[in-house]
Amino acid sequence: MNHLLFWILFNLFVVVVLVLDLGVFHRRPHSIKFREALAWSLLWISLAGGFAVLLYFWRGHTPALEFVTGYVVELSLSVDNLFIFLLVFRYFRVAAEYQYKVLFWGILSAVIMRAVFIVTGVKLIQEFHWITYVFGAFLVYSGIKLVGQENAEIHPEKNLALRLFRRWVPVTDDFVGDKFFVRRPGLYATPLLVVLLVIETADLLLAVDSIPERG
């Protein structure tokens, strides 16, 4: 199979699956219970495992092992993301049935941000090998910081992006279902969009973790 065609089909498959995930399987907001969350997690992990098997037969042992290693490392690093997301949801009192939609759009942007960071990081490492020590030190710092986050608190009011957003965009006082925008009579953002913005800016900082693991 042509290399370019393979990656085009792969990315098309990812887009289709994500559209089905939000537009069909989770079309109606609802609180996701443990059993459902476990089933979806196993499904996504199985898809990743299937892709690793495909890589093994198509490209060989080394590319498949590199993919599995990167997947496991990224899965491990996502723990700090989940911790922050839970704090944000608790701070803004986001109803359980609306959390999935925020996480879905947050994941889409995280994929884009990590792709940009990874490509940029690989280029930097190729040009300046010593920068791997800088990235390594950052990972150590992130790990130490994560260990001490048991009683951590968040302060969205100190978020510069959020302050600028609220200065220029009117925000409703209360949530309006799972909507990000409403008209009353002008265009208003809802607190759910504010939650998404906080998560996005937090994930922007955490995306730096993705650089050294691919270097």
C-alpha positions in Angstrom: 0.0 0.0 0.0 1.3 3.5 -0.8 2.7 5.2 2.2 0.8 8.5 1.7 -2.5 6.6 0.9 -2.1 4.6 4.1 -1.9 7.7 6.3 -4.7 9.4 4.4 -7.0 6.4 5.1 -5.8 6.2 8.7 -6.6 9.9 9.4 -9.9 9.5 7.6 -10.8 6.5 9.8 -10.0 8.5 12.9 -12.2 11.4 11.8 -15.1 9.1 11.0 -14.8 7.3 14.3 -14.8 10.6 16.3 -17.8 11.9 14.3 -19.7 8.6 15.1 -18.6 8.8 18.7 -20.1 12.3 19.3 -22.8 12.5 16.6 -24.3 9.0 17.0 -23.2 7.0 20.1 -23.2 10.1 22.5 -25.7 12.2 20.7 -27.9 12.5 23.8 -26.1 13.9 26.9 -26.1 11.4 29.8 -24.0 10.5 32.8 -21.5 7.9 31.9 -21.3 5.1 34.4 -18.2 3.0 35.2 -19.3 0.0 33.1 -19.9 2.1 30.0 -16.6 4.0 30.5 -14.8 0.7 30.9 -16.3 -0.6 27.7 -15.4 2.4 25.7 -11.9 2.4 27.1 -11.4 -1.2 26.1 -12.8 -0.4 22.6 -10.3 2.4 22.1 -7.4 0.4 23.4 -8.4 -2.5 21.2 -8.4 -0.2 18.1 -4.9 0.9 19.1 -3.8 -2.7 19.5 -5.3 -3.5 16.1 -3.3 -0.7 14.5 -0.1 -2.0 16.2 -0.7 -5.4 14.7 -1.3 -3.8 11.3 1.9 -1.9 11.6 3.7 -5.1 12.5 2.7 -6.9 9.4 3.1 -3.9 7.2 6.3 -2.2 8.4 7.8 -4.7 10.7 8.7 -5.2 14.4 10.4 -1.9 15.1 7.7 0.5 14.0 5.0 -1.5 15.8 7.1 -1.5 19.0 7.7 2.3 18.7 4.0 2.9 18.3 3.1 0.7 21.3 5.8 2.4 23.4 4.6 5.9 22.5 1.0 4.9 23.1 1.7 3.5 26.6 3.9 6.6 27.5 1.2 9.0 26.3 -1.5 7.0 28.2 0.6 7.3 31.4 1.2 11.0 30.9 -2.5 11.6 30.5 -3.0 10.9 34.2 -2.1 14.5 35.0 -4.6 15.8 32.4 -7.4 13.7 34.0 -6.6 15.1 37.4 -6.8 18.7 36.2 -10.0 18.0 34.3 -11.6 16.6 37.4 -10.6 19.7 39.4 -12.0 22.0 36.6 -15.3 20.1 36.5 -15.6 20.3 40.3 -14.8 24.0 40.4 -17.4 24.9 37.8 -19.9 22.3 39.0 -20.3 20.8 35.6 -23.1 18.2 35.5 -21.9 14.7 34.8 -24.0 14.4 31.6 -22.2 17.4 30.0 -18.7 16.5 30.9 -18.3 14.1 28.0 -18.9 16.8 25.4 -16.3 19.1 26.9 -13.8 16.2 27.0 -14.5 15.2 23.4 -13.8 18.7 22.0 -10.8 18.9 24.4 -9.4 15.7 23.0 -9.7 16.9 19.4 -7.8 20.1 20.2 -5.3 18.1 22.2 -4.6 15.9 19.2 -3.9 18.9 17.1 -1.7 20.6 19.8 0.3 17.4 20.4 0.9 16.9 16.7 2.3 20.5 16.4 4.4 20.0 19.5 5.7 16.7 18.4 6.7 17.8 15.0 8.3 21.0 16.4 10.1 19.0 19.1 11.5 16.4 16.7 12.9 19.2 14.5 14.5 20.9 17.5 16.0 17.7 18.7 17.4 16.9 15.3 19.0 20.4 15.1 20.0 20.7 18.8 20.6 17.4 20.5 21.3 19.0 23.9 17.7 20.1 24.1 16.7 16.6 25.0 18.2 17.3 28.5 15.9 20.3 28.8 12.9 18.2 27.9 14.0 15.5 30.2 14.3 17.9 33.1 10.8 19.3 32.3 9.4 15.7 32.5 11.1 15.2 35.9 9.7 18.5 37.1 6.2 17.5 35.9 6.4 14.2 37.6 7.4 15.7 41.0 4.7 18.3 40.7 2.1 15.6 39.9 3.1 13.7 43.1 2.3 16.7 45.2 -1.1 17.4 43.6 -3.2 15.5 46.0 -4.6 18.6 47.7 -4.1 20.9 44.7 -6.5 23.7 43.8 -7.1 25.5 40.6 -7.6 29.3 40.1 -9.4 29.9 36.8 -9.7 33.6 37.7 -5.9 33.9 37.2 -6.1 32.4 33.7 -5.1 35.1 31.2 -6.9 33.6 28.3 -10.1 33.3 30.3 -9.9 36.9 31.5 -9.4 38.2 28.0 -12.2 36.0 26.7 -14.7 37.3 29.4 -13.7 40.8 28.6 -14.7 40.5 24.9 -17.4 37.8 25.0 -20.5 38.0 27.2 -21.1 34.9 29.2 -24.4 33.6 30.6 -24.8 33.2 34.4 -25.9 29.6 34.2 -25.4 26.6 32.0 -27.8 26.1 29.1 -27.9 22.4 28.6 -24.9 21.2 26.6 -24.7 24.3 24.5 -21.5 26.4 24.1 -23.3 29.4 22.6 -26.9 30.8 22.9 -28.7 33.9 21.6 -30.3 36.2 24.1 -30.8 38.5 22.1 -27.1 38.7 21.0 -24.6 35.9 20.9 -23.6 34.7 24.4 -21.1 32.1 25.5 -22.2 29.7 28.2 -20.1 28.6 31.2 -19.6 25.2 29.4 -17.5 27.0 26.8 -15.6 28.7 29.7 -14.9 25.2 31.1 -13.6 24.1 27.7 -11.4 27.1 27.4 -9.9 26.5 30.8 -9.2 22.8 29.9 -7.7 23.8 26.6 -5.3 26.3 28.1 -4.3 23.8 30.8 -3.8 21.1 28.1 -1.6 23.5 26.1 0.9 23.5 28.9 0.7 19.7 29.4 1.2 19.1 25.7 4.8 19.8 26.1 5.1 16.4 27.7 4.6 14.9 24.2 7.8 16.3 22.8 10.6 14.3 24.6 8.8 11.0 24.3 9.0 11.2 20.5 12.5 12.5 20.5 
